[in-house]
């Protein structure tokens, strides 16, 4: 049973699904594509087999799953709790002839319908901060991972340069919400985005959370001066 907060977030993402890809690429100046490619490259360097089972959690419209599939990191299950997002994901998978490599499942990231220790790798891009609990989400990811399985988290983070941080904060909190809300035709969705990033742990905070939730060899690499970061770890 989803909580009222989770239902509200699901409804919001479902409402903006039709403009989600456009706004992701537009508002990030298309750099989100490069970030996903870098995250998948890191994942590919961590997995021990190209025939393993990988989970793209909070997959949205499927950009990360498709990047994983093209890279050949394994068989992929793409999972999200927004049905409209998954409809778009399914359409893109079909258009790119990836139906034989990617399976779609609609489910809540905090209550995954998988047995324990089934996946060789789990990846999540820009979804962890939308879960009701970061630690509960990471614990659930650890549950479904095999011992030694790889985890990749691509998420917004804390810019490392003070001047750049001030410029970024002005854009992220003043300009982006106005453009996003106008183009998505949703009154609050792109006000939620910067607020969710503000509440999310910084690089060191998230690294600590991964360690506490059952991961070893935890590290991170900053992207675009810390606007985003790739965190990685292996399940104990």
C-alpha positions in Angstrom: 0.0 0.0 0.0 1.5 3.3 -1.1 1.5 6.2 1.4 -0.2 9.5 0.7 3.2 11.1 -0.1 4.1 8.3 -2.5 0.8 8.6 -4.3 1.2 12.3 -4.6 4.7 11.9 -6.2 3.4 9.1 -8.5 0.5 11.3 -9.6 2.8 14.2 -10.3 5.2 12.2 -12.5 2.3 10.6 -14.3 0.9 14.0 -15.1 4.1 15.3 -16.6 5.1 12.0 -18.4 4.2 13.4 -21.8 6.8 16.2 -21.5 9.3 14.5 -19.2 12.0 13.6 -21.8 11.7 17.0 -23.6 12.1 18.9 -20.3 14.9 16.7 -19.1 17.0 17.4 -22.2 16.0 21.0 -22.5 16.5 22.1 -18.9 19.8 20.2 -18.6 21.0 21.6 -21.9 21.1 17.9 -23.0 23.9 17.0 -20.6 21.7 14.5 -18.9 22.3 12.1 -21.8 26.1 12.3 -21.2 25.6 11.7 -17.4 23.6 8.5 -18.1 26.3 7.3 -20.5 29.0 7.9 -17.9 26.9 6.1 -15.2 26.4 3.0 -17.5 30.1 3.0 -18.4 30.9 2.8 -14.6 28.3 0.0 -14.2 29.8 -1.9 -17.1 33.2 -1.7 -15.5 31.8 -3.3 -12.3 29.7 -6.2 -13.5 31.5 -9.5 -13.9 29.2 -11.0 -16.6 27.5 -9.6 -19.7 24.6 -12.2 -19.2 23.6 -11.1 -15.7 20.3 -9.7 -14.6 20.2 -5.9 -14.0 17.5 -3.7 -12.5 16.8 -0.2 -13.6 14.9 1.2 -10.7 12.6 4.2 -11.0 13.2 3.8 -14.7 10.8 6.6 -15.9 10.6 6.6 -19.6 13.5 4.1 -20.0 16.5 6.2 -21.0 18.9 4.5 -18.6 17.6 1.0 -19.4 18.1 1.6 -23.1 21.6 3.0 -22.5 22.4 -0.1 -20.4 21.0 -2.4 -23.2 23.0 -0.7 -25.9 26.1 -1.1 -23.8 25.4 -4.8 -23.3 25.6 -4.9 -19.5 23.1 -7.8 -19.2 19.4 -8.6 -19.3 17.4 -5.7 -17.9 14.2 -5.3 -15.9 13.0 -1.7 -15.9 10.8 -0.8 -12.9 8.7 2.2 -12.0 5.4 2.9 -10.2 4.1 5.4 -12.7 2.0 3.7 -15.4 2.1 6.6 -17.9 5.9 6.7 -17.6 6.1 2.9 -18.3 3.8 3.3 -21.3 6.3 5.7 -22.8 9.2 3.4 -21.8 7.5 0.5 -23.5 7.0 2.6 -26.7 10.7 3.6 -26.8 11.9 0.0 -26.2 9.8 -1.2 -29.1 11.0 1.6 -31.4 14.6 0.8 -30.6 14.1 -3.0 -31.1 15.1 -3.8 -27.5 12.1 -5.9 -26.5 14.2 -9.0 -26.2 16.6 -7.4 -23.7 14.3 -5.2 -21.5 11.3 -6.3 -19.5 9.0 -3.8 -17.8 7.5 -4.2 -14.4 5.2 -1.7 -12.6 6.1 -1.7 -8.9 7.0 0.5 -5.9 10.7 0.9 -5.3 10.3 0.4 -1.6 8.4 -2.9 -2.0 9.9 -4.7 -4.9 8.2 -7.8 -6.1 11.4 -9.8 -6.4 13.0 -12.4 -4.3 16.2 -11.6 -2.4 19.6 -11.9 -4.1 18.3 -12.1 -7.7 20.1 -9.2 -9.5 23.7 -8.9 -10.5 23.4 -5.1 -10.7 21.0 -2.3 -9.8 21.1 1.2 -11.3 18.9 4.2 -10.4 19.1 7.6 -12.2 17.4 10.6 -10.7 15.0 8.5 -8.7 16.5 7.9 -5.3 15.6 11.3 -4.0 11.9 10.7 -5.0 11.6 7.7 -2.7 9.9 8.3 0.6 13.0 7.1 2.4 16.5 7.1 1.0 17.7 4.5 3.5 14.7 2.2 2.9 15.3 2.4 -0.8 18.9 1.6 -0.5 18.1 -1.3 1.9 15.6 -2.7 -0.6 18.2 -2.5 -3.4 20.7 -4.3 -1.2 18.1 -7.0 -0.5 17.5 -7.9 -4.2 21.2 -7.7 -5.1 23.4 -10.8 -5.0 26.4 -10.6 -2.6 29.1 -8.7 -4.5 26.4 -7.2 -6.8 27.0 -3.7 -8.2 25.0 -0.6 -7.4 25.1 2.7 -9.4 23.3 5.8 -8.2 23.2 8.8 -10.6 21.7 11.8 -8.8 21.8 15.5 -8.4 24.4 16.6 -5.9 26.3 19.6 -4.4 28.4 21.8 -6.8 32.0 21.9 -5.6 32.8 25.5 -6.6 31.2 28.3 -4.5 30.7 30.8 -7.4 29.4 28.1 -9.7 27.1 26.9 -6.9 25.5 30.3 -6.6 24.9 30.5 -10.3 23.5 27.0 -10.4 21.2 27.7 -7.4 19.8 30.8 -9.1 19.1 28.8 -12.3 17.8 25.8 -10.5 15.5 27.6 -8.0 14.4 30.7 -10.0 14.6 29.9 -13.8 14.1 26.2 -14.1 10.8 25.9 -12.2 9.2 28.7 -14.3 10.2 27.1 -17.6 9.4 23.5 -16.4 5.9 24.4 -15.0 5.0 26.3 -18.1 6.0 23.6 -20.6 4.8 20.7 -18.6 1.5 22.5 -17.9 1.8 21.4 -14.3 1.6 24.0 -11.6 4.0 22.5 -9.1 6.1 19.7 -10.6 9.2 21.8 -11.3 8.9 23.5 -7.9 9.2 20.0 -6.4 12.4 19.2 -8.3 14.7 21.8 -6.7 13.2 21.2 -3.3 13.8 17.5 -3.6 17.4 18.1 -4.5 17.8 20.6 -1.6 16.6 17.9 0.9 18.8 15.2 -0.6 22.2 14.2 1.0 25.4 15.7 -0.6 28.1 13.5 -1.9 29.6 12.5 1.4 26.2 12.1 3.0 25.0 9.7 0.3 28.3 7.7 0.4 27.8 7.3 4.2 24.2 6.1 3.6 25.3 3.5 1.1 27.8 2.2 3.6 25.2 2.0 6.4 22.8 0.2 4.1 25.0 -2.7 3.3 27.5 -1.6 0.6 31.3 -1.8 0.4 33.8 -0.2 -1.9 31.6 2.9 -1.9 32.9 5.8 -4.0 31.6 8.6 -6.1 32.7 10.8 -9.0 31.4 14.3 -9.5 29.8 15.3 -12.9 29.7 18.9 -14.2 31.5 20.3 -11.2 29.2 18.5 -8.8 25.8 19.3 -10.2 25.4 15.6 -10.3 27.4 12.6 -9.1 27.7 8.9 -9.7 27.9 6.9 -6.5 28.8 3.2 -6.7 29.2 0.3 -4.4 29.2 -3.5 -4.0 26.8 -5.4 -1.8 28.5 -7.0 1.2 
